[in-house]
Amino acid sequence: MKITSLLNTGKKTLSFEVFPPKTSTAFESVEKAVEEIADLSPAYVSVTYGAGGGTSRYTLQIARNIWEKKGVPSLAHLTCVSGTRESVAQRIRDMKEAGIENVMALRGDLTPEMAGQDRSKWDYRYAVELVRDLKESGANFCVGAACYPEVHPESGNSRADIRYLKEKVDAGVDFLTTQMFFDNGLYYSFLYRLREAGITVPVIPGIMPITAARQVERAIKLSGAFVPRRFLSLVDAFGDRDEAMAAAGVVYAADQIIDLYANGIDHVHVYTMNKPEVARAILRQLKGILG
């Protein structure tokens, strides 16, 4: 089932993101966690793609299993940063043969080795190039892309960021999912600016429950997200007690989600970090709100 069909039901939905194992020895434990998350009946489950495409075969396998074994729609991430035209074309064929209908088209994170290379000679420099190839592949994929409410780290300013985002949408992106944010006001402002720029596709907010104090620094580094004083106070108060921090982080994320639903945003995506207990705890907080 295509993500766009799920977004047009008029119902409030919650979807989850998982990541594949880095090695074959970890596959069984990751698969177990993913299946537990799929058993919670989310609208769909997205499966990430390692930096430089390092976990590509596991991404496809897990995405296929989610649909075939659990009956839950899946969204397979695909990056192009380290790929040639030939290798990316093969990955697209593999996805089509595996019955994947939904693809998240991403440039991908640069590894330390890539950061110093001359990118002008790369086959793919931007995600928009991958979007075009997916749309021209004949596979009829539903294509998603990422967006940054607080500006992409490599963009000069928000105006340039939105211009590049519109290029991706004009190339065929069907929906967008945001990077994590901890202040809903940033999302509402971003959505307004997108609509002003003529970007009308669904923009799904991405929420990450921070359940351990050590996650805060990494989350900021990955997304450049602004951390409001209210959230920092939560970390100061509960960060040295694991159980308390986990509970507070879930409540904070659930509060963000409830506010989004209350303000007319029907679809929310949760970055679970492969933790079924976190996904379950979020759903408990939303009991009675989701049908």
C-alpha positions as a Markdown table, in Angstrom:
| # | Residue | x | y | z |
|---|---|---|---|---|
| 1 | Met | 0.0 | 0.0 | 0.0 |
| 2 | Lys | 1.3 | 3.4 | -0.9 |
| 3 | Ile | 1.9 | 6.0 | 1.8 |
| 4 | Thr | -0.1 | 8.6 | -0.1 |
| 5 | Ser | -3.2 | 6.3 | 0.2 |
| 6 | Leu | -2.7 | 6.1 | 4.0 |
| 7 | Leu | -2.4 | 9.9 | 4.2 |
| 8 | Asn | -5.8 | 10.4 | 2.5 |
| 9 | Thr | -8.0 | 8.4 | 4.8 |
| 10 | Gly | -8.9 | 11.4 | 7.0 |
| 11 | Lys | -7.8 | 9.5 | 10.1 |
| 12 | Lys | -5.0 | 10.3 | 12.5 |
| 13 | Thr | -2.0 | 8.0 | 12.1 |
| 14 | Leu | 1.2 | 7.2 | 13.7 |
| 15 | Ser | 4.2 | 5.6 | 11.9 |
| 16 | Phe | 7.5 | 4.4 | 13.2 |
| 17 | Glu | 11.1 | 4.4 | 11.9 |
| 18 | Val | 13.6 | 1.6 | 12.5 |
| 19 | Phe | 17.2 | 1.0 | 11.4 |
| 20 | Pro | 18.8 | -2.2 | 10.0 |
| 21 | Pro | 21.7 | -3.9 | 11.7 |
| 22 | Lys | 25.3 | -3.0 | 10.7 |
| 23 | Thr | 26.4 | -6.7 | 10.7 |
| 24 | Ser | 24.8 | -10.1 | 10.0 |
| 25 | Thr | 25.4 | -11.2 | 13.6 |
| 26 | Ala | 23.1 | -8.4 | 14.8 |
| 27 | Phe | 20.3 | -9.2 | 12.3 |
| 28 | Glu | 18.3 | -11.6 | 14.4 |
| 29 | Ser | 18.0 | -9.2 | 17.4 |
| 30 | Val | 17.2 | -6.2 | 15.2 |
| 31 | Glu | 14.6 | -8.2 | 13.3 |
| 32 | Lys | 12.9 | -9.2 | 16.6 |
| 33 | Ala | 12.7 | -5.6 | 17.7 |
| 34 | Val | 11.4 | -4.5 | 14.3 |
| 35 | Glu | 8.7 | -7.2 | 14.4 |
| 36 | Glu | 7.6 | -6.1 | 17.9 |
| 37 | Ile | 7.3 | -2.6 | 16.6 |
| 38 | Ala | 5.3 | -3.8 | 13.5 |
| 39 | Asp | 3.0 | -5.7 | 15.8 |
| 40 | Leu | 1.8 | -2.4 | 17.3 |
| 41 | Ser | 0.0 | -1.8 | 14.0 |
| 42 | Pro | 1.5 | 1.5 | 12.9 |
| 43 | Ala | 0.3 | 3.1 | 9.7 |
| 44 | Tyr | 3.7 | 2.1 | 8.2 |
| 45 | Val | 7.3 | 1.4 | 9.2 |
| 46 | Ser | 10.2 | 3.1 | 7.5 |
| 47 | Val | 13.6 | 1.4 | 7.3 |
| 48 | Thr | 16.7 | 3.5 | 7.2 |
| 49 | Tyr | 19.8 | 3.1 | 5.1 |
| 50 | Gly | 23.3 | 3.2 | 6.5 |
| 51 | Ala | 25.9 | 5.9 | 5.8 |
| 52 | Gly | 27.4 | 5.3 | 2.5 |
| 53 | Gly | 24.9 | 2.5 | 1.8 |
| 54 | Gly | 26.6 | 0.2 | 4.3 |
| 55 | Thr | 23.4 | -1.6 | 5.3 |
| 56 | Ser | 21.5 | -1.6 | 2.0 |
| 57 | Arg | 20.8 | -5.3 | 1.7 |
| 58 | Tyr | 19.4 | -5.4 | 5.2 |
| 59 | Thr | 17.2 | -2.4 | 4.5 |
| 60 | Leu | 15.5 | -4.2 | 1.6 |
| 61 | Gln | 15.2 | -7.5 | 3.5 |
| 62 | Ile | 13.6 | -5.9 | 6.6 |
| 63 | Ala | 11.3 | -3.6 | 4.6 |
| 64 | Arg | 10.0 | -6.7 | 2.6 |
| 65 | Asn | 9.6 | -8.7 | 5.8 |
| 66 | Ile | 7.5 | -6.0 | 7.5 |
| 67 | Trp | 5.0 | -6.2 | 4.7 |
| 68 | Glu | 5.0 | -9.9 | 3.9 |
| 69 | Lys | 5.1 | -11.2 | 7.4 |
| 70 | Lys | 3.3 | -8.5 | 9.3 |
| 71 | Gly | 1.0 | -6.9 | 6.7 |
| 72 | Val | 2.3 | -3.5 | 7.6 |
| 73 | Pro | 3.2 | -1.1 | 4.8 |
| 74 | Ser | 6.9 | -0.3 | 4.7 |
| 75 | Leu | 9.0 | 2.6 | 3.4 |
| 76 | Ala | 12.5 | 1.7 | 2.3 |
| 77 | His | 15.1 | 4.4 | 2.5 |
| 78 | Leu | 17.5 | 4.7 | -0.5 |
| 79 | Thr | 20.6 | 6.9 | -0.6 |
| 80 | Cys | 22.7 | 7.9 | -3.6 |
| 81 | Val | 25.7 | 9.7 | -2.1 |
| 82 | Ser | 28.2 | 6.8 | -2.7 |
| 83 | Gly | 26.5 | 5.3 | -5.7 |
| 84 | Thr | 27.1 | 5.2 | -9.4 |
| 85 | Arg | 24.3 | 5.4 | -11.9 |
| 86 | Glu | 24.7 | 1.6 | -12.5 |
| 87 | Ser | 24.7 | 0.7 | -8.8 |
| 88 | Val | 21.7 | 2.9 | -8.0 |
| 89 | Ala | 19.8 | 1.5 | -11.0 |
| 90 | Gln | 20.4 | -2.0 | -9.7 |
| 91 | Arg | 19.1 | -1.1 | -6.2 |
| 92 | Ile | 16.0 | 0.4 | -7.8 |
| 93 | Arg | 15.5 | -2.9 | -9.7 |
| 94 | Asp | 16.0 | -4.9 | -6.5 |
| 95 | Met | 13.3 | -2.8 | -4.8 |
| 96 | Lys | 10.9 | -3.2 | -7.6 |
| 97 | Glu | 11.5 | -7.0 | -7.7 |
| 98 | Ala | 11.0 | -7.2 | -3.9 |
| 99 | Gly | 7.6 | -5.5 | -4.2 |
| 100 | Ile | 8.6 | -2.3 | -2.5 |
| 101 | Glu | 6.1 | 0.4 | -3.2 |
| 102 | Asn | 7.4 | 3.3 | -1.0 |
| 103 | Val | 10.9 | 4.7 | -1.2 |
| 104 | Met | 12.4 | 7.6 | 0.8 |
| 105 | Ala | 14.9 | 9.3 | -1.5 |
| 106 | Leu | 17.9 | 10.7 | 0.3 |
| 107 | Arg | 21.3 | 12.0 | -0.6 |
| 108 | Gly | 22.6 | 10.3 | 2.5 |
| 109 | Asp | 25.1 | 11.2 | 5.2 |
| 110 | Leu | 28.7 | 11.7 | 4.2 |
| 111 | Thr | 31.3 | 9.4 | 5.9 |
| 112 | Pro | 34.5 | 11.0 | 7.1 |
| 113 | Glu | 36.3 | 9.7 | 4.0 |
| 114 | Met | 33.7 | 11.2 | 1.7 |
| 115 | Ala | 33.8 | 14.7 | 3.3 |
| 116 | Gly | 37.1 | 15.6 | 1.8 |
| 117 | Gln | 36.5 | 14.3 | -1.7 |
| 118 | Asp | 35.9 | 16.3 | -4.8 |
| 119 | Arg | 32.1 | 15.9 | -5.2 |
| 120 | Ser | 32.0 | 17.4 | -8.7 |
| 121 | Lys | 32.9 | 14.0 | -10.2 |
| 122 | Trp | 30.3 | 12.1 | -8.3 |
| 123 | Asp | 27.3 | 10.6 | -10.3 |
| 124 | Tyr | 25.0 | 11.8 | -7.6 |
| 125 | Arg | 25.5 | 15.0 | -5.6 |
| 126 | Tyr | 21.9 | 15.8 | -4.5 |
| 127 | Ala | 18.8 | 13.9 | -3.6 |
| 128 | Val | 16.8 | 15.5 | -6.4 |
| 129 | Glu | 18.8 | 13.4 | -8.9 |
| 130 | Leu | 17.7 | 10.2 | -7.2 |
| 131 | Val | 14.1 | 11.4 | -7.1 |
| 132 | Arg | 14.2 | 11.9 | -10.9 |
| 133 | Asp | 15.7 | 8.4 | -11.4 |
| 134 | Leu | 13.1 | 6.8 | -9.2 |
| 135 | Lys | 10.3 | 8.5 | -11.0 |
| 136 | Glu | 11.7 | 7.6 | -14.4 |
| 137 | Ser | 12.3 | 3.9 | -13.5 |
| 138 | Gly | 8.9 | 2.8 | -14.5 |
| 139 | Ala | 8.3 | 1.2 | -11.0 |
| 140 | Asn | 5.6 | 3.6 | -10.0 |
| 141 | Phe | 7.1 | 4.2 | -6.6 |
| 142 | Cys | 5.5 | 6.5 | -4.0 |
| 143 | Val | 8.5 | 8.7 | -3.3 |
| 144 | Gly | 9.2 | 10.5 | 0.0 |
| 145 | Ala | 12.0 | 13.0 | 0.9 |
| 146 | Ala | 13.4 | 14.6 | 4.0 |
| 147 | Cys | 13.1 | 18.2 | 5.1 |
| 148 | Tyr | 14.6 | 20.3 | 7.9 |
| 149 | Pro | 12.3 | 22.7 | 9.8 |
| 150 | Glu | 15.4 | 24.5 | 11.1 |
| 151 | Val | 17.3 | 24.6 | 7.8 |
| 152 | His | 19.5 | 21.9 | 6.3 |
| 153 | Pro | 23.0 | 22.1 | 7.9 |
| 154 | Glu | 24.6 | 22.7 | 4.4 |
| 155 | Ser | 22.1 | 25.3 | 3.3 |
| 156 | Gly | 23.1 | 29.0 | 3.5 |
| 157 | Asn | 19.6 | 30.1 | 4.7 |
| 158 | Ser | 16.0 | 29.0 | 4.9 |
| 159 | Arg | 15.1 | 30.7 | 1.6 |
| 160 | Ala | 17.7 | 28.6 | -0.3 |
| 161 | Asp | 16.7 | 25.5 | 1.7 |
| 162 | Ile | 13.1 | 25.8 | 0.6 |
| 163 | Arg | 14.1 | 26.5 | -3.0 |
| 164 | Tyr | 16.0 | 23.2 | -3.1 |
| 165 | Leu | 13.2 | 21.4 | -1.4 |
| 166 | Lys | 10.7 | 22.7 | -4.1 |
| 167 | Glu | 13.1 | 21.3 | -6.8 |
| 168 | Lys | 12.7 | 17.9 | -5.2 |
| 169 | Val | 8.9 | 18.2 | -5.0 |
| 170 | Asp | 8.7 | 19.4 | -8.6 |
| 171 | Ala | 10.8 | 16.4 | -9.6 |
| 172 | Gly | 8.1 | 14.1 | -8.2 |
| 173 | Val | 8.3 | 13.8 | -4.4 |
| 174 | Asp | 4.9 | 12.7 | -3.1 |
| 175 | Phe | 5.4 | 13.5 | 0.6 |
| 176 | Leu | 7.9 | 15.0 | 3.0 |
| 177 | Thr | 9.1 | 13.9 | 6.4 |
| 178 | Thr | 10.8 | 16.3 | 8.7 |
| 179 | Gln | 13.9 | 15.8 | 10.7 |
| 180 | Met | 13.4 | 15.7 | 14.5 |
| 181 | Phe | 12.4 | 18.9 | 16.3 |
| 182 | Phe | 11.6 | 19.6 | 19.9 |
| 183 | Asp | 9.5 | 22.8 | 19.5 |
| 184 | Asn | 6.3 | 22.5 | 17.6 |
| 185 | Gly | 6.3 | 26.2 | 16.8 |
| 186 | Leu | 9.2 | 25.6 | 14.5 |
| 187 | Tyr | 7.2 | 23.0 | 12.5 |
| 188 | Tyr | 4.2 | 25.3 | 12.2 |
| 189 | Ser | 6.3 | 28.2 | 11.0 |
| 190 | Phe | 8.1 | 25.9 | 8.5 |
| 191 | Leu | 4.9 | 24.5 | 7.2 |
| 192 | Tyr | 3.5 | 28.0 | 6.6 |
| 193 | Arg | 6.7 | 29.0 | 4.6 |
| 194 | Leu | 6.4 | 25.8 | 2.5 |
| 195 | Arg | 2.8 | 26.5 | 1.6 |
| 196 | Glu | 3.8 | 30.1 | 0.7 |
| 197 | Ala | 6.4 | 28.7 | -1.6 |
| 198 | Gly | 3.9 | 26.5 | -3.4 |
| 199 | Ile | 4.9 | 23.2 | -1.8 |
| 200 | Thr | 1.6 | 21.5 | -1.2 |
| 201 | Val | 2.5 | 17.8 | -0.6 |
| 202 | Pro | 1.9 | 16.3 | 2.9 |
| 203 | Val | 4.7 | 17.3 | 5.4 |
| 204 | Ile | 4.8 | 14.6 | 8.1 |
| 205 | Pro | 6.4 | 15.8 | 11.3 |
| 206 | Gly | 9.2 | 13.6 | 12.7 |
| 207 | Ile | 9.3 | 13.2 | 16.5 |
| 208 | Met | 12.1 | 11.6 | 18.5 |
| 209 | Pro | 11.5 | 10.6 | 22.1 |
| 210 | Ile | 14.7 | 11.3 | 24.0 |
| 211 | Thr | 14.8 | 8.6 | 26.7 |
| 212 | Ala | 18.4 | 9.0 | 27.9 |
| 213 | Ala | 20.4 | 12.1 | 28.6 |
| 214 | Arg | 23.2 | 11.0 | 26.4 |
| 215 | Gln | 20.9 | 11.1 | 23.4 |
| 216 | Val | 20.6 | 14.9 | 23.6 |
| 217 | Glu | 24.0 | 15.8 | 22.3 |
| 218 | Arg | 23.8 | 13.3 | 19.5 |
| 219 | Ala | 20.4 | 14.4 | 18.5 |
| 220 | Ile | 21.6 | 18.0 | 18.3 |
| 221 | Lys | 24.6 | 17.0 | 16.3 |
| 222 | Leu | 22.6 | 15.0 | 13.8 |
| 223 | Ser | 19.8 | 17.4 | 13.1 |
| 224 | Gly | 21.0 | 20.8 | 14.5 |
| 225 | Ala | 17.7 | 20.9 | 16.4 |
| 226 | Phe | 16.9 | 23.7 | 18.7 |
| 227 | Val | 16.4 | 22.4 | 22.3 |
| 228 | Pro | 13.9 | 24.5 | 24.2 |
| 229 | Arg | 14.5 | 25.5 | 27.8 |
| 230 | Arg | 11.6 | 23.3 | 28.9 |
| 231 | Phe | 13.2 | 20.2 | 27.5 |
| 232 | Leu | 16.6 | 21.1 | 29.0 |
| 233 | Ser | 15.0 | 21.5 | 32.4 |
| 234 | Leu | 13.6 | 18.0 | 31.9 |
| 235 | Val | 17.0 | 16.6 | 31.3 |
| 236 | Asp | 18.5 | 18.5 | 34.2 |
| 237 | Ala | 15.8 | 17.1 | 36.5 |
| 238 | Phe | 15.7 | 13.5 | 35.4 |
| 239 | Gly | 18.9 | 12.9 | 33.3 |
| 240 | Asp | 20.8 | 11.0 | 36.0 |
| 241 | Arg | 17.9 | 8.5 | 36.6 |
| 242 | Asp | 17.4 | 6.2 | 33.7 |
| 243 | Glu | 13.8 | 5.1 | 34.4 |
| 244 | Ala | 12.7 | 8.7 | 35.2 |
| 245 | Met | 14.4 | 10.1 | 32.1 |
| 246 | Ala | 12.8 | 7.4 | 29.9 |
| 247 | Ala | 9.3 | 8.2 | 31.3 |
| 248 | Ala | 9.8 | 12.0 | 31.0 |
| 249 | Gly | 11.1 | 11.7 | 27.4 |
| 250 | Val | 8.1 | 9.7 | 26.3 |
| 251 | Val | 5.7 | 12.1 | 27.9 |
| 252 | Tyr | 7.4 | 15.1 | 26.3 |
| 253 | Ala | 7.2 | 13.4 | 22.8 |
| 254 | Ala | 3.6 | 12.4 | 23.4 |
| 255 | Asp | 2.8 | 15.9 | 24.4 |
| 256 | Gln | 4.3 | 17.2 | 21.1 |
| 257 | Ile | 2.3 | 14.6 | 19.1 |
| 258 | Ile | -1.0 | 15.5 | 20.9 |
| 259 | Asp | -0.4 | 19.2 | 20.2 |
| 260 | Leu | 0.2 | 18.4 | 16.5 |
| 261 | Tyr | -3.0 | 16.3 | 16.3 |
| 262 | Ala | -4.9 | 19.1 | 18.1 |
| 263 | Asn | -3.7 | 21.6 | 15.5 |
| 264 | Gly | -4.9 | 19.7 | 12.5 |
| 265 | Ile | -1.8 | 17.6 | 11.7 |
| 266 | Asp | -3.1 | 14.1 | 11.2 |
| 267 | His | 0.1 | 12.2 | 10.5 |
| 268 | Val | 3.1 | 11.9 | 12.8 |
| 269 | His | 6.3 | 9.8 | 12.4 |
| 270 | Val | 8.2 | 8.6 | 15.4 |
| 271 | Tyr | 11.9 | 7.8 | 15.4 |
| 272 | Thr | 11.9 | 4.7 | 17.7 |
| 273 | Met | 15.7 | 3.9 | 17.7 |
| 274 | Asn | 14.6 | 0.2 | 17.4 |
| 275 | Lys | 13.0 | 0.3 | 20.9 |
| 276 | Pro | 9.7 | -1.5 | 21.0 |
| 277 | Glu | 9.2 | -0.4 | 24.6 |
| 278 | Val | 9.4 | 3.3 | 23.6 |
| 279 | Ala | 6.9 | 2.8 | 20.7 |
| 280 | Arg | 4.5 | 1.0 | 23.1 |
| 281 | Ala | 4.9 | 3.7 | 25.7 |
| 282 | Ile | 4.0 | 6.4 | 23.1 |
| 283 | Leu | 0.9 | 4.5 | 22.1 |
| 284 | Arg | -0.2 | 4.2 | 25.7 |
| 285 | Gln | 0.0 | 8.0 | 26.1 |
| 286 | Leu | -2.1 | 8.4 | 22.9 |
| 287 | Lys | -4.8 | 5.9 | 24.0 |
| 288 | Gly | -8.2 | 7.2 | 23.1 |
| 289 | Ile | -6.8 | 9.8 | 20.6 |
| 290 | Leu | -5.9 | 7.3 | 17.9 |
| 291 | Gly | -8.8 | 5.3 | 16.7 |
